């Protein structure tokens, strides 16, 4: 699987943006799993230690330009 681009966020951190977050391995490799998290919500635990989250699809709002 390809390596996603973006800042990796750790479980337990607050989500900086609303959207789909992909779970990535310790070296940034994509696991193929995504979760939906709203801005300000706590990112959930990952299935394995060392994994994190990368925003892959930001939620689009009616007022976004």
Protein Blocks (a to p, Z undefined) as FASTA:
>chain_A
ZZdedddddehiacfbgcddddddfkopaehiacdddehiacdddfbghiacddfbdcdd
fklZZ
